[in-house]
Amino acid sequence: MSKENEKLKVTDLRSAIELLKSVPGQFIETDEPVEPLAELSGVYRHIGAGGTVMRPTRKGPAMIFNSVKGHEDARVLIGLLASRERVGLLLNEKPECLGFLLNEAVKNPIDPVTVSKDYALCQEVVHYADEPDFDIRKLLPAPTNTEDDAGPYITMGMCYASDIETGESDITIHRLCLQSKDEISMFFTPGARHLGVFREKAEKLGKPLPISISIGVDPAIEIASCFEPPTTPLGFNELSIAGAIRNQPVELTQCLTINEKAIANAEYVIEGELLPGVYVREDQNTNTGKAMPEFPGYTGTAVEEVPVIKVKAVTHRRNPIMQTVIGPSEEHVSMAGIPTEASIIQMVEKAMPGRLLNVYAHSSGGGKYMAVLQFKKSQPSDEGRQRQAAILAFAAFPELKHVILVDEDVDIFDSNDVLWALNTRYQGDTDTIFIPGVRCHPLDPSQSPDYSSSIRDKGISCKTIFDCTVPYHLKNKFQRSKFMDVNPSRFAPELFNNK
């Protein structure tokens, strides 16, 4: 990072945007009027979505739309985290070292603090739900990704709630659909989020669960919120990871209408309650049978019964910026994948220190389904440990489906290099390890009894290890061609002097 960029400290969404503006190729904006219903996402698909989005797409700059139809005073930002390089820039770390950065942050958490309302930028403007003209659909320029979506979705909402018995708090990202002027449906992946435990406990007691939804925050919070068990067990507040990344606590403020806190410098905050025993059909307003595009690249099925948040108020900064994401984009890969890498690094390093060199949660798996592990065998007894590392990776991140193992001379972030290892250091009959009948993730359409009679229930998968490492006793026969080590900037300064 240049000396100029080091002076641009990221503390919220707006300072993150200012940093990106200072780096060529990382940010663009448009004043062209855009329709939030499908058109906005349709545009960004071509600009910089990447990930598992249907081709043509590509990695590109973050983009802000300054003129959103139906929302005169709001702007919409998309693609903030839609490249690993940009995440590295925003977190002040080399892209290939982000998993290690987050691993250290998990081990050295800094708890959030509460600031007074005088410092709560998120409450500069307040709209109460009991006002006659209150309508969350008019207040928030929440887009739809496609014309088939169940409705406008909040895709980058930091949902914050607390256990009503213990007081322990947590933050996660959920699928939130605007259902009416003061109701939002909230989708929970079964057994995968701490807030689901909080909600179920409150519902059994017949009590509403206060919840705040902060939109448009420091990207460190967005990345940290995507950790999952066992790395962050129940009771672990992921905001403390964001605090460790920034080396200063995340600032919260007390909500105005509920007994809960929200991120003090967020662009928008929704205050509400998850109602006990109240459910709606997710696509009740469209009847499409579909929800929204999800990380595997397919549109999720609308759920018949999803819990409901009753909105009490919406607060926001002046001239607020709505942040959104395309479900299957590279942005999801960054948010889900980098915490996945950190979780795998943590578990494998505990078991066999120094052998796992790096991990990449690959884009083709949406940051969840596939991991490439770079493993170094230094002595004969290391043979076989690479497969132990793969098994540990499945334990570290239960939603992982495939692990590819490669040697230290393979660039895990270069898919061509990984496929080279697959083609020259792998034999299918001896280097493939199947682990059938294991719970994975229900959004993979192939994990269904309809796909294979061997699958007992939706969400169960055959996890697979592809061992593309050279057997230790043959390492000297698999040496890559060695080229002269030179400084190319002397010959092509325009390509190398700025790196």
N, C-alpha and C positions, 0 to 999 in steps of 0.2 A: 504494500500500500504506500502511496506517495506521501510526502510530508504534508501536502495540502489536505489530503483526505484524512490524515490523522487528526486534524483540527476539528473535523466535522463529527462530533460525538453523537451517536444515535441513542435517543432516549424515548422516542415515540414515533408514530408513523410519519409525521411531517419532517422530522430530522432525518429519517431514513430516506425519504424522497429527495431531500436536499443533497444528501450524500450521493445518491444515484445520479442526480442532475450534473454533478461535478465530474462524472466518469463517462467518457464518450461511449455511446452504444448501449447504455444500460437503462435509459428512460426516454420515453416519448410521450407527448400529449396531443390531443386533438380538440378543436372547437366545433368540429362537424357534429350536428345533432344526431343522437343515436337512440334507438328504441331499446329499452332495457329488456324487453321480452324477446329473447333469442338472438336479436341482431348484435348486441354488444359482444356476446360470447362468440357468435359467428365471425365477427371481425377479428377478435383476438386469437381465434384458432389459427389464422394465417400469420399473425404477427409474432406470436411467441409461446403458444400453449405447450407444444411438445408432449412428452409423456406417452400415454396410451391412447391419445386422441386420434380419431380416424384421419389418415393421411389425405390430402397434404396438410402438414403442420410443421412446425420447427421451433427451435429455441430462439428466443428473441428478447427484446427489452421489455421492462415493465411499462404499462401504458395507463394513462389517466384520461378519462372522457370528461370534458368540462361542460358539455351540454347534453344532459340526459332528459329526454322527452318526459313531461309530466312531473319533473322535479327541478324547478328553476334554481333553487339555492344549493343544490348538492352536486358533487362530482363522484365518479366511480373509478376506483383504482383496481387493476387486475394484473396478475403476473409478478407481484413483488418478489416472490421466492421461486420463480419459475426457471431458475438455472442455478446449478451448484456454485458456479463462479460468483453469482450475485449474492447468494447466501454467505459465501466466504467474505465478500466485501462488507456485508451488513453486520457480520459477527466478528470482523477483524481477525480472520484466520484463513490459512491456505485451504482451498477447497478439499484437497485430499486429506486434510487433518481434522475435518469437522467432527467426525465420530469420536476422535480422541478428546477434542475440546468439550463435547457434551459429556463424555465419560468422566472427565475431571470435574465438571460442574455438578454432576449427580453426587459425586463423592464429597463435594465441598459446598453444600447448599447454603444460601443466604435467605432467610425468611423474609416475607414481605412485611411492610409497615403500613400503618394507616395514617393518612394526613387529613387535616381539617377540610371542610367544604370550601374554605377560602382559597385552597390550592387545587381544587378539583375542576380542571378545565372541561371535563366531560359534562359538567352541570351548568355551563354558561347559558344554555337555553333549555327550558323545561316545558314538557307537554304532559299534562295529567290525563289519565284515561277517562275521567268523569267529565271532561270538557265536552260540550255538545258536538264539536266538529272533529274530535279525535279520531284518527284512522291511521293505524300503523302502516298500511299499504301506501298511503300518500306521504307519510313522513320519511320512509326508508325507500331509496331507489334500489330495492333488492331485485336483481335480474333473474330471469330463467335462462338455463343453459341451452335448452332446445324448445321447440314448439310443443313437444309432447309432455313437458314437465307438469307435475301436479299443481304447480303454482310458483310464485316468486319464492326463492330460497335465500336464507342467510347461510352462506357457506363458510364464512370466516368469523363466526361468532364465538368468543371465548366465554363458555358457559361456566359460571362460578356458583357453587352451592356448598352447603355444610351439612354434616351429619347432625340431625336434630337431637341426638342423644350425647354424642361425644364432643360436638363442636368442631371436629376436624373438617378442613375445607380442601377443595380440589378444583382444578380447572381442566376442561376438556372441550373438544370441538365436536358438534353434533349436527345432524341434518335437520334444519329448522325451516318449516314451510309456513308462510303467512296464510292463515285460513280465514280470518275475518278482520274487522277493524280493531279487535283487541284480543285475538287468539292466535297462538302459534303452536303447530304440532312439532313434537320433538321425538326423533327416531333414536332408539337405543339398540346397538348391536348386542345381542344377548351375552351377558357375562363379561363384557369387554371394557366397561368403563366404571370408574368409582361413583360417578353421579347416578348411575343406575342403581347401585346399592343404596345410596342416600334416598332416592325416590321410592324404592320398594319398601324401605324401612318406614318412611313417612306415610306411605299409603296404607300399610298394615295397621298403623296407629290412627288412620282416618284423618291425617293432618296434611295441609298443603305444604309444599317445600319451596321456600323462598329461593329465587334464582335470579342472577343478573347475567346479562349477555353483553359483553364489551366488544365492540367492533372497531377495527382500525387502531392497532396498538404497536408497540415495539416488536419487530419481528423475532427477537429473542424469546418473547412470550409465546408467540405462535409456534415456534419450533419446540420449545420446552413442553408445551401442553400436550404434545403427541406421544409422550412416553407412556408405556403400559406396564402392568405387572409381568414378570416378577421384579423388574428393575425398580419400579416405583410402586410398592405395595399399598394397600388400602391405608389411608392416613398420611401418605406422603403428598405434600402440596407441591405440584410441579412449578408453581411460581417461584419457589426457592431455587430451582435450576436456572431460570431466567435471571434471577438475582446474582447467581454465581457467574453466569456468562458475562454480565455487565460489571461484576464486582461492586454492586450496590443494590440495595433491596428494591423490589418492585413496589410502587406506591399505590395503595388502595384508598378508597374513600367510602364513607357510609352512604348507602342508597337513601333516597328520599321517602319512599313509600313501603319498603320492605326491610326486614331485619337481615340484611346481607350487605356485602361490600362489592365494589366494582373497581375496575382499573381507572385510576384517577385522571389519566391523560388520554383516555380513549376518545375516538371521534364520536361514537354513539354508545349509549348504554340503554338497554331495555331492562326495565325492572318488572318482575312478575312472580307468579306462583305456579308451580306444577300442581294441578288439582288432583286430589285423590279420587280414583274410580271414574274419571272422566276421560273418554277416548273418542277419537274421530277417525273416519276413513281418510287416509292421507290425500287421496285425489278426489275428495268430495266436491270440489269446485270445477273439475275438468273432466272427470270420468275417463281418463286416458288409460288407466290401469298401470301407469308408470309414475315413478317418483322423479328422479333426476339422474344424470350421468354420474357413475361412480368410478372409483380408481381403476378397476380392471378394464375399463373401456366400454362397458355396457351400461345401459340405463337400468337402474334398479326398479324392481317391482314395487308399486304403491302398496303400503301395508294397510290391512283392513282396520286395525285398531292401533292408533298411536296416542301416547299421552298428550295432554294439552297444557300449555302455559297460558294463564290468564294475565294479560298485560296490565300493569298498574300505571306505568309512566314510561316515557321516552325522554332521555336527556341527550344533549349533544353539544359539541363545540360550535362556535360560530363558523359559518361556511364549511360544514362538515364534509368529510371524505368517506364515502362508503367503500369498503374493501370487499372484494369478491374473488372467487376462484372457479375455474372450470374443473369439475370433479376429477376427470382422468388426466389432468395436465401434469407437467413436470413440477408444478408447484406442490401438488400432493406428494410427489416423490421426495421432494426436499423435506416437507414437514413430517411425513411418516418414516421415510427412509433413514434420515440421519440419526434420529433417536434409536432406530432399529440397529444401526451400526454400533452405536455406543453401547447398547445392551449386550450385543454379541461380544464386543471387545471386553467388556467388564467380566462376563462369565468365563470366557475362554482364558483370559489372562490369569484369573484366579486359579484355574485348574492346571495350566501349563504355561507359565510365564515365559515371555520372550519368543515364542514360536509363531504366534499369529501376528503378522506384520501389518495387515490392514483389512478392511471390509468395505464392500460397496453394495448397498441395497439397490439393485438395478432398476432402471426406469421401466423396463418391460414388465416388471412385477408391481408397478405402482409404489415402489418403496416398501412393499410388504411381502410379496410372494417369493422373491428370489434374492439371494445374497451370494456374492462372489467373495470367497475367502482366500487371501494371499498368505500362504503358510510356508515356513522355512524348516526343512529337515537338515539338521547339522550333524547328526550321528546315526548309526544304524538303528538304534533303539527308538528313533523318532518315527520310523516307518509304522504306519497305522494310527499314529496320533492325529494325523490330519483328519481321519474319519471320526475320531473322538471329538475333534473340534467342531465338525459338522453337526454331530448329535447334540453337542452343547448349544450350538446356534439355534437349533429347533426348540430347546428348552428355554433359551433366553428370550425368544420371540415366538410364541405359539402359533401365530398366523403365518409363519414362514412355510413355504411349500417346497421350494427347490434350493439346494446349495451346490454351487460349483466351486471346487477346490483347485487352486492353481499354485504354481511355484513362485519364488521370489522374483524371477526375471520376467514375469508377466504383468503388464499394466492392467489392473483390475478395472480401471475407469475407461479403458479402450475396448469396446465390444469386439472389434476385429482381432485384437490380441488374445482375448479370452476364447474366441472361437478358434483361433489358431491352436491354442492349447488343447481344445476339445478335439481338433482334427489330427493332431500329431502326438498327443500324450494320453490318449484315452481309447480303451477298447470296451465296447458296450457290454460284453458278456462278463467281464471281470472287474470293471471299474464303475458299475452302477449298483447302488444299494437302495433297495426299496423298503420303505417302512409304511405298510398299508394300515388303513383303519384308524387314522389319527385325526383328531379334531383340528380344523384349520380355520377357514373363513367362509361364511355363507354367501358372499357376493361373487364367488367364483362359480360361474354357471356349470362348469364341469364337475363340481363337487355335489353331485345329486344322484340318487338312485335311478333317475331317468337316463342318466348318462352311462352308468355302469351298474350291473347287478351286484358288483362287489362292494358298492358303497351303501352302507346301512341307513344313513340318514343325511339330510342336507347339511353341508358344512364339514363333512368328513372327507378326508383325502388320502391319497397315497403320497407320502412325502418321499422325496428322492434326492440322493446324493450323487453327483457326477464328479468322480475323483480324476481330475485332469493333472495330477501331480506325477512326476517321474519317480518310479521306485528308487529308493535311495541308492541301491547297488548299481544302478544304471545311469546315475546323474552325469557321469563323465561322457556318456554317449549322446547326451541331449543338450550339448552346449550350443547356444545360438551363435551365429556368425558375428565375429567381433570386428568393429569398424574403428578407424583411427579417431581418437578423442580430440576434437579441435574446437576452436572458438569460431562459430559461424558468423558472428557479428562483424568480423573484419571483412567478410566477403558480401554480406547482405545486411548492412546496418539498419535499413528501413524495416526489416522484419524482426530483428532481435534486440536492438538497443533499448527499446521501451519496456522490455520484459524483465 
